[in-house]
Amino acid sequence: MSKGKNIRVRVILECTNCSRNGINKESPGISRYITQKNQHNTSSRLELRKFCCYCHKHTIHGEIKK
């Protein structure tokens, strides 16, 4: 296998609940996580349940563009 091919790529996951509501005075920001995914196995956008420190609960975090 050649070392030049990058199958695993870095993706940014953003809280869909915070980003949908926009940044308001109640929420000081938007929760984001950085992770990696395999492009060959997961070609669609990644969605995971993660803890949002601004919502104070587990919410769906979806992949965003860099």
Protein Blocks (a to p, Z undefined) as FASTA:
>chain_A
ZZkbcfbacdddddfklmmnopafklgbdcdddddddfklmmbccddddddfklopacdd
ddddZZ
